């Protein structure tokens, strides 16, 4: 099962639709609007430890796709990665707009997550989408 955090927006809706062709999908966000009917909706926030624990303990999540827009992005990403380590979820794709003042902190968190995965989980690939001056570019960290 794939967890999409912050699945609102046209891109996230399309992503969920495509993933549902071959995977089960659960979406964690505040509103149910825009979520494909075959996806599981879980109301919550990525900044909430209780919401993350509820989703990770209820579903057998294999990968997390983070698309949430958050004013507390660094804190939110840190908590999601901590919970992923706790529940031994090795795959993480990050695709959220990062404010310039948070870029370094978010990149360090993602790098730390990658380095903490060992053994069979070492196949983890992290993609960081950074939007700089309106142009998107993808970095592999």
CORLIN-V241359 format. One record per residue. RES is the residue in one letter. PHI is phi in whole degrees, 0 to 359 (NA if undefined). Layout:
RES:PHI  RES:PHI
This chain:
X:NA  X:248  X:260  X:255  X:260  X:80  X:279  X:280  X:106  X:298  X:296  X:293  X:298  X:297  X:301  X:300  X:301  X:293  X:297  X:295  X:296  X:230  X:222  X:272  X:230  X:241  X:244  X:254  X:197  X:285  X:241  X:276  X:303  X:85  X:276  X:303  X:297  X:277  X:278  X:274  X:258  X:235  X:286  X:169  X:230  X:290  X:276  X:258  X:300  X:296  X:296  X:295  X:300  X:300  X:291  X:293  X:276  X:277  X:237  X:271  X:275  X:258  X:207  X:237  X:244  X:258  X:238  X:290  X:267  X:213  X:286  X:247  X:300  X:301  X:297  X:296  X:297  X:302  X:295  X:299  X:294  X:299  X:292  X:296  X:298  X:301  X:266  X:56  X:257  X:272  X:250  X:219  X:241  X:251  X:217  X:220  X:291  X:251  X:291  X:309  X:289  X:254  X:306  X:297  X:296  X:293  X:299  X:295  X:298  X:294  X:296  X:298  X:297  X:300  X:289  X:277  X:277  X:224  X:63  X:293  X:277  X:291  X:280  X:299  X:241  X:252  X:246  X:243  X:261  X:247  X:257  X:243  X:52  X:81  X:251  X:273  X:215  X:250  X:242  X:261  X:250
